[in-house]
Each structure stands twice: as structure tokens, then as C-alpha cells.
Amino acid sequence: MTAITNHLPTAELQALDAAHHMHPFTAGGELAAKGARVITRARGVTLTDSEGNEILDGMAGLWCVNIGYGREELAEAAARQIRELPYYNTFFQTTHVPAIALANKLAELAPGDLNHVFFAGSGSEANDTNIRMVRTYWAAKGKPSKSIIISRKNAYHGSSVGSGSLGGMTFMHEQGGLPIPDIHHINQPYWWAEGGDSTPEDFGLARARELETAIKELGEDRVAAFIAEPIQGAGGVIIPPDSYWPEIQRICDKYEILLIADEVICGFGRTGNWFGSQTLGIRPDIMAIAKGLSSGYAPIGGSIVSDEVAQVIGGGEFNHGYTYSGHPVASAIALENLRILEEENVIGHVRDVAATYLQQKWATLEDHPLVGDARMVGLMGSIALTPDKQNRAKFAADEGSVGLICRERCFANNLVMRHVGDRMVVSPPLVITPDEIDTLIARAKRALDECYAEVREQGLLKAAS
Ligand SMILES: *Cc1c(COP(=O)(O)O)cnc(C)c1O
């Protein structure tokens, strides 16, 4: 086998990719016919592909490259750690400096009494840990029947069997025998599409109270925990009404069920604070982290847990762990990433500069005939594409067909925006500058215009009845 390099012609790379590489969340045959875009390099907020196109990455990879691409310091931290100690485990009464340092740093950054870290290799693994952790917690407290975890429809918590079950994506549950037992899903606080005639505030309360109803129906003695993203990411950047989280918190407190905040996207500055829980006023017992923890430079995730949970779990042996829990190289990279986020005041930049500016520009997209509901918190935002914004209508066409056209037009205009059904979402690197934001918005507007023309031409501008 010859070496495969960036210097092969694009068509050859695409053919080799199609021959042997199976892509996540992808119809393989369809992609093979079309050819994947080959990304060869990236700096700051800009990707370069094998044809030399320079693309503004409005998604920070997959919501993760918070400090932007190409930071030498992280390469140096990785190289140093590989030379010193590339791997050692933490299973059998051993530890190492990078895991110690990262756990201590996370305890310092995390709010309240979240002072203990169980490491994983990804967000999915972190949530698998959380399933076992909350059930083990209640068993250790003499209440093994408390095993049900309540989650939400259209939530995303990962793609392993456990975390995919926690998530509320029906198209995922349709494959591979999900969900596992004792996971219960309530409705999401998505006012724009599901709120009907109620006000956002009333709707937020009603959706939060579904948690209370579920606890009563399932039985207080059966429910272990509630898990939710502070703001749903992969579900389409669904920003809950202000009334939602305080009511959820009240219910979790009242019935003494553990609250798990899935901070995999919201964590590490995305919402303008270190954690989304701080922005939304949530007091979780456990937080899932990954993605921005290392800005995507290395696969690492984990669970940050409260003093109380750690104490109960520590009372016995927790028969759980991953070969790469606290991997020294990934930990060293994460630490260096956190140092940069902190010392360069990246979160201050999000709050005072980037989010303020992008939100103001983002709101103007609502003037476009195809756009309703342009919303954003920190640097995660979304727009709903709609044939009739007055009535918050869906398209008559299959959900996602217009979103897909829009995404293609974005790519054609050198902008990465993702579509979730007929919502378009953005989540750029946190270091994005006002000039780059101008470019992002200009390209988004051009893409929307082209999408609108195409949608009209194809007769897709009809509302579902
Ligand atoms: C991406 C994501 C996960 C899963 O993380 P992986 O690293 O892909 O396993 C879990 N929760 C949320 C909220 C996510 O966005």
C-alpha cells in the first residue's frame, strides 16, 4: 500500500475514501457516488479543501474547535507528553500528572460542588458512565429500584447504545435495538414548532411540568435522574423559553432526582460562560463534558460530579472505566486548551465582542422571506426555514429537503452551516472576529437567496396543511 497524502488528486482521494471508509450518519452509497469533500488543512476559523477552496467553518468542526484551528501550543503540549509518558492507565491504583492536573483544573472551573471527574474518551462514553453512575448511586443508597432516567425527545446525548438510548432521536432508535430499558422521554421545549397558540412562557412551563407528571406516573421510587442539554444542540439549537429551566430545577429539587446537564456542546465558553448551566441558571449534580474540553484536538470527555455523588460512588467499587480514561496525551492537550481559553480571555471575547456582534447580525436574517425564528445564545444559534413565517409553518415537502438545499448553497458559498431538518444551525469557533462574522453573515445571506430561488423554482414553497 502506498502512502495516501494530501497531494493525490481529489478524485483519487474520493475513490479511496469511498472504497474503504465508512462515514458516520451517512448514506454510504449516495456519498460514494458524489464524492466526499476532502479537508486538508485549517487555520483559525478557515478550512482549506483539496481543491484549494477556503471555507469559513461556521460549525467549529462538530461544535468543538472552540479555540480555532492551528494552535502550535497544543501540538507542543502533545509532543511533550508523548515523549514523557504517552500512555498509562489509571485502573489499578496508579495515576499520572496530566490526569491529576486536568481533574483539578476542571474542579476549579466547574460551578458549585462539582469537584470530581470521571474521564472518558468522548461525550457518548461520558453519558454511558452517567447511566451507570446514577443507577449505582441509588443502589448504594439502598434504592436500587430508582433506575429510570428521564430524557427528552429530540435530545442528543451520543451514539453508543447507552447514550443513543438517552437521546431522543427516533431515527436512531429505529436502528440497532434502542432504547435500552428504563429510559423515558418527555417532550422538548421547542416553542416555535410545537408551541401552537400558547405564549413561550406558558409553553416552557407546560413542557417542564411534563417532568413532574412523568415522575408521578412512573413513581418517585423508580426515577433516578433527569438528563438534558442546557440548550439542545444537534436537535437544532433549540433555546428553551426562560420559564423552562427554573421549573425543571424546582421539580428535580422537590423529588430529589439527580440532574445531569449534558454540557458537551454548551461547556467551555459556547454560551458566554464556562458552562451552559451558568448561563441558564441550572444546578446540576453531574455534567457530561467532551468536545470543547480539548477544542477537538484530541478525543476526551468525562463526567464532573458533585461531592455527594462522588462520596456515595466512592463508598464501593465502581465497576466501570475505559482504557483511555484520563489518557495522558489527551489530558495534556485539554489542559493547554483550557489555559489558552483562560489566559486569552476567550470567554470574555465571546460575551463582550463576538456573541454581541453576531447576535445583532444574526437577528437581521429574520428579514429574509425564507427565515423565521433567528435565535442565538452566546455563539450557538439557529434559524428556522419556513414557507410562512406568520404561521410558523412547516414545508409540505419532506422535512429537511429545504434545509439540505440551504446547506448545499452554504457550502457552494464557502460557508459551513449545518441543517437539522429545516433549521440551519451555527456554532463557530469562539475566537471568531467581527470581520469574520461579517463574512459569515454575507455568505449566509447569499446562500439563503440562492436557496430561496431554488426552492421557488422546484415548487417547494408550499406550507404543510
Ligand atoms: C456530540 C454530543 C455528544 C456525544 O459526544 P461524542 O464525543 O460524539 O460521543 C453528547 N452530548 C451532546 C450534547 C453532544 O452534542
The ligand as an SDF file (V2000), in Angstrom:
LIG
                    3D

 15 15  0  0  0  0  0  0  0  0999 V2000
  -21.7260   15.4340   20.4880 C   0  0  0  0  0  0  0  0  0  0  0  0
  -22.5500   15.2430   21.6970 C   0  0  0  0  0  0  0  0  0  0  0  0
  -22.4520   14.0940   22.4800 C   0  0  0  0  0  0  0  0  0  0  0  0
  -21.6380   12.9070   22.0530 C   0  0  0  0  0  0  0  0  0  0  0  0
  -20.2910   13.1800   22.0430 O   0  0  0  0  0  0  0  0  0  0  0  0
  -19.3040   12.2190   21.1780 P   0  0  0  0  0  0  0  0  0  0  0  0
  -17.9630   12.7550   21.5380 O   0  0  0  0  0  0  0  0  0  0  0  0
  -19.6940   12.3890   19.7450 O   0  0  0  0  0  0  0  0  0  0  0  0
  -19.5150   10.8380   21.6450 O   0  0  0  0  0  0  0  0  0  0  0  0
  -23.1740   14.0270   23.6490 C   0  0  0  0  0  0  0  0  0  0  0  0
  -23.9410   15.0400   24.0430 N   0  0  0  0  0  0  0  0  0  0  0  0
  -24.0720   16.1710   23.3270 C   0  0  0  0  0  0  0  0  0  0  0  0
  -24.9360   17.2740   23.8340 C   0  0  0  0  0  0  0  0  0  0  0  0
  -23.4000   16.2980   22.1120 C   0  0  0  0  0  0  0  0  0  0  0  0
  -23.5590   17.3780   21.3670 O   0  0  0  0  0  0  0  0  0  0  0  0
  1  2  1  0
  2  3  1  0
  2 14  2  0
  3  4  1  0
  3 10  2  0
  4  5  1  0
  5  6  1  0
  6  7  2  0
  6  8  1  0
  6  9  1  0
 10 11  1  0
 11 12  2  0
 12 13  1  0
 12 14  1  0
 14 15  1  0
M  END
$$$$
